[in-house]
Amino acid sequence: MSARLKQPVSAGWLCRELGLTLLGPERSIAAICPLDQLEEDGLSFALSGRGIDHVHCGTVFGREELGGNGVSIIGSPDPRLDFIRAQYLLERSPGFERPAGPPQIHASVEIAPGAVIESAVTIGEGTTVGPNAVLRSGVHIGRFCEIQAGAVIGDAGFGFERDAHNRPLRMIHLGGVRIGDHVQIGALTAVARGALEDTVLEDYVKVNNLVHIAHNCRIGEGTIIGACADLCGSLRVGKNCWIAPNCSIRQKLSIGEEAVVGIGAVVVHDVEPGAMVYGNPAKPAAGRPKGGIAALHGR
């Protein structure tokens, strides 16, 4: 996915405005994209050479040595910070295209008093929205879901970079939230919108109360998440996992299918499919075979 600009700008103009140097051909910039989905007229950033190998077009904030392969590099000693600076510049002019239009709500949807549903929200058949729940602009919710009281879906995620004065500068979050069918979101749970791509909860995901799901997470089909769990940004959680109450999972990790994360676990490394991890820091369960959900239920 990408966030489109209201009109294109040139990479050279952007460099001049930011006091940076363009390495490679001049390009038109019409969208901001995740690096792995970079388009010909897109803009992204790369913290290192990792992840840019497959990119052969577009414009990337990065260190000067990353040039080549047809990519135009905006040379930067701090690519993420300069990318955020560019976001603010582009937001002022020409501006980003934002989701617009009235919400699209199926006639069967039940909405409790006090719920807030913003523009360009989509809600599918048979879904219920509880009292004082908030669905921010651009959120998509599938069929037969349950959004319980006070849940907040689609607020901006928590992403900052320190500027030259050591003050935190917030990344503008341009992604959305996509929720599949038969999903439950518990009371007072927060699901953040993505930074550059959507936060996604696949079909049949069940989330208890007071859970935090950060920007860019993708939660696989049938996964269950217990109360007060904290899932940090850009996690990939496989299908049919069990994420127990009060656990914390570090950003950018992968939790394999059928994995079990035990109560109160602090996960700082990837979890293999079918593994069961417990403790702080989380480690595979001593003396227990792999088997994930099946082992948990004695199957």
Wavefront OBJ file of the C-alpha trace (Angstrom):
o trace
v 0.000 0.000 0.000
v 1.067 3.627 -0.334
v -0.022 7.058 0.840
v -0.526 9.272 -2.194
v 0.309 12.956 -2.403
v -2.257 15.418 -3.713
v 0.243 16.259 -6.450
v 3.758 15.042 -7.261
v 6.965 16.788 -6.215
v 10.494 16.280 -7.454
v 13.152 14.479 -5.447
v 15.525 17.378 -6.153
v 13.104 19.900 -4.648
v 12.714 17.727 -1.563
v 16.488 17.513 -1.138
v 16.910 21.257 -1.438
v 14.210 21.911 1.137
v 15.842 19.486 3.590
v 19.441 20.460 2.895
v 20.358 17.006 1.579
v 21.941 15.619 -1.601
v 20.278 13.495 -4.271
v 22.401 10.599 -5.537
v 21.114 9.092 -8.739
v 18.543 10.219 -11.305
v 15.965 12.921 -10.644
v 12.558 11.422 -9.945
v 8.993 12.433 -9.387
v 7.614 11.559 -5.935
v 3.881 10.979 -5.703
v 3.571 8.521 -2.812
v 5.137 7.328 0.422
v 5.584 3.553 0.566
v 7.000 0.787 2.731
v 10.438 -0.144 1.448
v 9.379 -3.639 0.392
v 6.520 -2.167 -1.663
v 8.392 0.778 -3.174
v 6.891 2.099 -6.404
v 8.554 3.959 -9.274
v 7.221 7.278 -7.955
v 7.446 6.267 -4.293
v 9.539 7.484 -1.364
v 10.791 5.357 1.539
v 13.789 4.980 3.855
v 16.409 2.323 4.563
v 18.311 2.109 7.839
v 20.972 -0.136 6.315
v 21.710 -2.166 3.212
v 19.467 -4.915 4.531
v 16.103 -4.823 2.807
v 17.158 -2.601 -0.083
v 18.761 -5.361 -2.176
v 15.507 -6.157 -3.988
v 14.541 -2.511 -4.577
v 15.194 -1.355 -8.152
v 13.178 1.839 -8.442
v 11.934 4.819 -6.496
v 13.596 7.205 -4.063
v 15.003 6.168 -0.682
v 16.401 8.094 2.255
v 19.566 6.209 3.086
v 23.295 6.360 3.611
v 25.232 7.350 0.528
v 26.836 3.945 0.014
v 23.416 2.387 -0.678
v 23.207 3.864 -4.190
v 22.850 1.752 -7.294
v 20.339 -0.598 -8.894
v 18.417 2.326 -10.360
v 17.325 3.637 -6.960
v 17.727 7.346 -6.252
v 19.233 7.832 -2.795
v 18.672 10.936 -0.711
v 21.928 10.864 1.215
v 21.264 11.084 4.937
v 23.267 10.358 8.107
v 19.933 9.606 9.847
v 17.501 8.231 7.229
v 14.520 7.676 9.517
v 14.702 11.171 11.000
v 15.033 12.804 7.590
v 12.169 10.697 6.267
v 9.981 12.028 9.103
v 11.148 15.577 8.339
v 10.080 14.982 4.734
v 6.662 13.756 5.898
v 6.011 17.044 7.704
v 7.204 19.065 4.725
v 4.982 17.110 2.332
v 2.015 17.279 4.679
v 2.177 21.084 4.561
v 2.412 21.114 0.767
v 1.145 19.477 -1.367
v -0.523 17.368 1.355
v -1.527 13.706 1.523
v -4.710 12.183 0.174
v -6.726 11.064 3.210
v -9.653 8.632 3.419
v -12.827 10.603 2.812
v -16.549 10.153 2.494
v -19.249 8.909 4.853
v -18.802 5.590 6.690
v -20.120 2.511 4.923
v -22.115 0.556 7.513
v -24.181 -2.538 6.746
v -27.840 -2.210 7.723
v -27.526 -5.082 10.207
v -24.743 -3.440 12.259
v -25.637 -2.569 15.873
v -24.021 0.577 17.257
v -24.327 1.337 20.970
v -24.769 4.846 22.398
v -21.607 6.917 22.627
v -19.721 5.092 19.891
v -17.723 7.321 17.520
v -17.435 6.284 13.878
v -15.396 8.614 11.680
v -15.322 9.162 7.930
v -14.422 6.388 5.489
v -14.961 3.615 8.047
v -16.333 0.337 6.672
v -18.276 -2.077 8.897
v -19.548 -5.396 7.607
v -22.709 -7.402 8.149
v -23.688 -8.510 11.642
v -20.992 -6.586 13.514
v -21.695 -4.917 16.862
v -19.959 -1.787 18.163
v -20.082 -1.282 21.930
v -20.638 1.857 24.015
v -17.970 4.564 23.617
v -15.903 2.564 21.146
v -13.965 4.759 18.699
v -13.345 3.793 15.073
v -11.011 6.324 13.449
v -11.048 7.345 9.818
v -10.161 4.653 7.297
v -10.702 1.616 9.554
v -12.155 -1.467 7.833
v -14.034 -4.030 9.944
v -15.398 -7.247 8.472
v -18.537 -9.298 9.087
v -19.851 -10.608 12.412
v -17.254 -8.881 14.530
v -17.681 -7.646 18.098
v -16.070 -4.363 19.097
v -16.576 -4.027 22.843
v -16.995 -0.951 25.029
v -14.295 1.697 24.924
v -12.098 0.003 22.317
v -10.107 2.442 20.163
v -9.223 1.292 16.649
v -7.127 3.308 14.231
v -5.473 5.998 16.323
v -1.903 6.857 15.297
v 0.844 4.515 16.427
v 3.729 5.407 18.721
v 6.784 6.055 16.543
v 9.369 8.754 17.274
v 12.854 9.791 16.257
v 14.953 12.387 18.109
v 15.789 15.569 16.217
v 18.963 17.668 16.323
v 17.830 19.141 19.661
v 17.190 15.651 21.110
v 13.449 16.253 21.069
v 11.176 13.370 20.001
v 9.645 13.926 16.549
v 6.640 11.783 15.762
v 6.314 9.859 12.501
v 3.099 10.693 10.658
v 1.084 7.481 10.489
v -0.458 7.053 7.061
v -1.618 3.435 7.189
v -4.935 2.057 8.375
v -6.405 -0.915 10.240
v -7.996 -3.908 8.510
v -9.965 -6.361 10.632
v -11.287 -9.586 9.134
v -14.509 -11.501 9.790
v -15.610 -12.961 13.154
v -13.048 -10.927 15.114
v -13.560 -9.855 18.735
v -11.893 -6.739 20.140
v -12.186 -6.518 23.935
v -13.162 -3.578 26.089
v -10.600 -0.754 26.339
v -8.298 -2.424 23.825
v -6.285 -0.227 21.443
v -5.340 -1.201 17.896
v -3.043 1.397 16.289
v -3.135 2.333 12.628
v -0.089 1.433 10.577
v 2.761 3.812 9.886
v 3.140 3.146 6.151
v 1.143 -0.074 5.814
v -1.992 -1.347 7.516
v -2.229 -3.053 10.874
v -4.073 -6.312 10.130
v -6.107 -8.725 12.251
v -7.127 -11.729 10.171
v -10.374 -13.710 10.440
v -11.403 -15.238 13.789
v -8.799 -13.380 15.860
v -10.023 -12.982 19.453
v -8.603 -10.173 21.595
v -9.444 -9.746 25.288
v -9.715 -6.520 27.292
v -6.968 -3.914 27.802
v -4.707 -5.234 25.046
v -2.368 -2.989 23.051
v -1.669 -3.908 19.413
v 0.854 -1.483 17.941
v 1.301 -0.148 14.418
v 2.002 -2.489 11.503
v 1.290 -5.701 13.420
v -0.223 -8.595 11.514
v -2.130 -11.121 13.624
v -2.811 -14.464 11.965
v -6.181 -16.167 11.620
v -7.604 -17.774 14.748
v -5.033 -16.358 17.181
v -6.245 -15.626 20.731
v -4.734 -12.767 22.751
v -5.287 -12.577 26.521
v -6.006 -9.505 28.619
v -3.354 -6.821 29.123
v -0.969 -8.239 26.508
v 1.343 -5.703 24.846
v 2.253 -6.393 21.225
v 4.849 -3.916 19.981
v 5.139 -2.633 16.431
v 5.599 -4.647 13.231
v 5.051 -8.060 14.805
v 4.111 -11.018 12.639
v 1.989 -13.478 14.605
v 1.059 -16.715 12.856
v -2.236 -18.562 12.753
v -3.854 -20.137 15.815
v -1.392 -18.841 18.390
v -2.138 -18.412 22.088
v -0.822 -15.120 23.490
v -1.420 -15.274 27.254
v -2.393 -12.393 29.568
v 0.159 -9.776 30.638
v 2.863 -10.814 28.190
v 5.033 -8.303 26.311
v 6.412 -8.986 22.837
v 9.209 -6.859 21.377
v 8.761 -5.121 18.033
v 9.631 -6.682 14.658
v 9.590 -10.279 15.881
v 7.948 -13.306 14.317
v 5.708 -15.643 16.343
v 5.218 -18.863 14.398
v 1.935 -20.641 13.802
v 0.448 -22.595 16.731
v 2.952 -21.041 19.147
v 2.129 -20.448 22.835
v 3.418 -17.381 24.681
v 2.922 -17.985 28.410
v 1.400 -15.697 30.992
v 3.590 -12.701 31.809
v 6.286 -13.703 29.307
v 8.684 -11.079 27.963
v 9.509 -12.117 24.404
v 12.698 -10.665 22.914
v 13.454 -13.244 20.198
v 11.459 -14.913 17.423
v 9.322 -17.864 18.472
v 9.343 -20.921 16.233
v 6.105 -22.472 14.971
v 4.597 -24.767 17.579
v 6.947 -23.616 20.349
v 5.866 -22.852 23.916
v 7.767 -20.029 25.642
v 7.553 -18.689 29.196
v 9.427 -16.377 31.548
v 11.482 -13.171 31.431
v 13.215 -13.277 29.045
v 10.963 -15.888 27.429
v 12.527 -19.283 26.784
v 11.162 -22.604 25.522
v 9.344 -24.509 28.225
v 11.786 -26.829 30.022
v 11.017 -30.519 29.642
v 8.081 -29.952 27.322
v 8.013 -30.989 23.691
v 7.000 -28.575 21.003
v 3.384 -28.741 20.103
v 1.902 -25.315 20.640
v -1.859 -25.215 21.052
v -2.198 -28.978 20.625
v 0.222 -29.629 23.510
v -1.525 -27.020 25.647
v -4.784 -28.931 25.301
v -3.247 -32.365 25.611
v -3.875 -33.391 22.035
l 1 2 3 4 5 6 7 8 9 10 11 12 13 14 15 16 17 18 19 20 21 22 23 24 25 26 27 28 29 30 31 32 33 34 35 36 37 38 39 40 41 42 43 44 45 46 47 48 49 50 51 52 53 54 55 56 57 58 59 60 61 62 63 64 65 66 67 68 69 70 71 72 73 74 75 76 77 78 79 80 81 82 83 84 85 86 87 88 89 90 91 92 93 94 95 96 97 98 99 100 101 102 103 104 105 106 107 108 109 110 111 112 113 114 115 116 117 118 119 120 121 122 123 124 125 126 127 128 129 130 131 132 133 134 135 136 137 138 139 140 141 142 143 144 145 146 147 148 149 150 151 152 153 154 155 156 157 158 159 160 161 162 163 164 165 166 167 168 169 170 171 172 173 174 175 176 177 178 179 180 181 182 183 184 185 186 187 188 189 190 191 192 193 194 195 196 197 198 199 200 201 202 203 204 205 206 207 208 209 210 211 212 213 214 215 216 217 218 219 220 221 222 223 224 225 226 227 228 229 230 231 232 233 234 235 236 237 238 239 240 241 242 243 244 245 246 247 248 249 250 251 252 253 254 255 256 257 258 259 260 261 262 263 264 265 266 267 268 269 270 271 272 273 274 275 276 277 278 279 280 281 282 283 284 285 286 287 288 289 290 291 292 293 294 295 296 297 298 299
